[in-house]
Amino acid sequence: MASALQEEMNSNEETNSTNETTTTTTTTNETNETSLTLRDYGERSFVVLGNTRPFSSSLRSLGGKFNKFLTVDGSKVPGWVFSRKHRDAVSNFVTAANNGETPDLTGSVPVVTGGGSGLPTVDVPRATNYQTVHFKVFCPSVGMRVSLKSDGRTLREGKVVKTTSTGNVVDTVYIDFDGSTSMGVICWGRWVIFGYNLDGHSLFFH
């Protein structure tokens, strides 16, 4: 089963999987040729079918993989394959697209809450095993402007209000986005918003 799902996720490659869809979830009238449709696809995934071409960039940013040869009702059809963990976000996107609205991919930037000094704080998780990984990343400072970007688009603009360090490495920044404070951290060599589930986003300081 795992190998079949992996083959289905490979873009533009025909697979020999015979796994058929079992449940259909439609967010709009299926007679509309421009509508998008969600369907369960195996045990761990679902697909988006229909006129997906205008939304290809958005579907990719939501975690989808395009496949021209999905097996649906015994036929080979093109569509986008998603892990079920993305179902809520993709369902909201499809509903907005079918209603003629511009879907919001950014959602709300997570806000760090708590603390008694005016700035939010978080609890540091405990760990017993550590490893050293070296990345070369930008060193931000208080007062810098911040751009939150994804796929070349600027989603939010903010300002660094606090930084914290481990040793001599600045590894956490607190950013004010329109009056709400979010936390930026280093993840795989780039700055990202802690807890933000938009794939491919990054923080740029200037």
RAJO-V370225 format. One record per residue. N is the residue number from 1. RES is the residue in one letter. SS is DSSP state (H for helix, E for strand, - for the rest). D_FIRST is the distance of its C-alpha to the first C-alpha in whole Angstrom. Layout:
# RAJO-V370225
((N;RES;SS;D_FIRST) (N;RES;SS;D_FIRST))
This chain:
# RAJO-V370225
((1;M;-;0) (2;A;H;4) (3;S;H;6) (4;A;H;5) (5;L;H;6) (6;Q;H;9) (7;E;H;10) (8;E;H;11) (9;M;H;13) (10;N;-;15) (11;S;-;18) (12;N;-;20) (13;E;-;17) (14;E;-;16) (15;T;-;13) (16;N;-;12) (17;S;-;9) (18;T;-;10) (19;N;-;9) (20;E;-;12) (21;T;-;14) (22;T;-;15) (23;T;-;18) (24;T;E;20) (25;T;E;23) (26;T;-;26) (27;T;-;28) (28;T;-;31) (29;N;-;32) (30;E;-;30) (31;T;-;33) (32;N;-;33) (33;E;-;32) (34;T;-;32) (35;S;-;30) (36;L;E;27) (37;T;E;24) (38;L;E;21) (39;R;E;18) (40;D;E;15) (41;Y;E;12) (42;G;-;9) (43;E;-;9) (44;R;-;10) (45;S;E;12) (46;F;E;15) (47;V;E;17) (48;V;E;20) (49;L;E;22) (50;G;E;26) (51;N;-;28) (52;T;-;27) (53;R;H;29) (54;P;H;31) (55;F;H;29) (56;S;H;27) (57;S;H;28) (58;S;H;28) (59;L;H;24) (60;R;H;24) (61;S;H;26) (62;L;-;24) (63;G;-;21) (64;G;-;19) (65;K;E;18) (66;F;E;19) (67;N;E;18) (68;K;E;20) (69;F;E;17) (70;L;E;15) (71;T;E;15) (72;V;E;17) (73;D;-;18) (74;G;-;18) (75;S;E;20) (76;K;E;19) (77;V;E;20) (78;P;E;21) (79;G;E;20) (80;W;E;19) (81;V;E;15) (82;F;E;16) (83;S;E;14) (84;R;H;15) (85;K;H;18) (86;H;H;20) (87;R;H;20) (88;D;H;24) (89;A;H;25) (90;V;H;24) (91;S;H;25) (92;N;H;28) (93;F;H;28) (94;V;H;27) (95;T;H;30) (96;A;H;33) (97;A;H;32) (98;N;H;32) (99;N;-;35) (100;G;-;37) (101;E;-;37) (102;T;-;36) (103;P;-;33) (104;D;-;34) (105;L;-;31) (106;T;-;33) (107;G;-;33) (108;S;-;36) (109;V;-;36) (110;P;-;35) (111;V;-;39) (112;V;-;40) (113;T;-;42) (114;G;-;44) (115;G;-;47) (116;G;-;51) (117;S;-;52) (118;G;-;51) (119;L;-;48) (120;P;-;45) (121;T;-;43) (122;V;-;40) (123;D;-;39) (124;V;-;38) (125;P;-;35) (126;R;-;36) (127;A;-;34) (128;T;-;35) (129;N;-;33) (130;Y;-;34) (131;Q;-;34) (132;T;-;36) (133;V;-;34) (134;H;-;37) (135;F;-;37) (136;K;-;40) (137;V;-;40) (138;F;-;43) (139;C;-;45) (140;P;-;46) (141;S;-;49) (142;V;-;50) (143;G;-;52) (144;M;-;49) (145;R;E;48) (146;V;E;44) (147;S;E;42) (148;L;E;38) (149;K;E;36) (150;S;E;33) (151;D;-;33) (152;G;-;36) (153;R;E;37) (154;T;E;39) (155;L;E;38) (156;R;E;41) (157;E;E;44) (158;G;E;45) (159;K;E;47) (160;V;E;47) (161;V;E;49) (162;K;E;48) (163;T;E;46) (164;T;E;46) (165;S;E;45) (166;T;E;44) (167;G;-;47) (168;N;-;48) (169;V;E;44) (170;V;E;44) (171;D;E;41) (172;T;E;41) (173;V;E;43) (174;Y;E;43) (175;I;E;44) (176;D;E;46) (177;F;E;44) (178;D;-;47) (179;G;-;48) (180;S;E;44) (181;T;E;43) (182;S;E;40) (183;M;E;39) (184;G;E;38) (185;V;E;36) (186;I;E;35) (187;C;E;31) (188;W;-;30) (189;G;-;34) (190;R;E;34) (191;W;E;36) (192;V;E;34) (193;I;E;35) (194;F;-;33) (195;G;-;31) (196;Y;-;31) (197;N;-;27) (198;L;-;28) (199;D;-;26) (200;G;-;28) (201;H;-;31) (202;S;E;34) (203;L;E;38) (204;F;E;41) (205;F;E;44) (206;H;-;48))
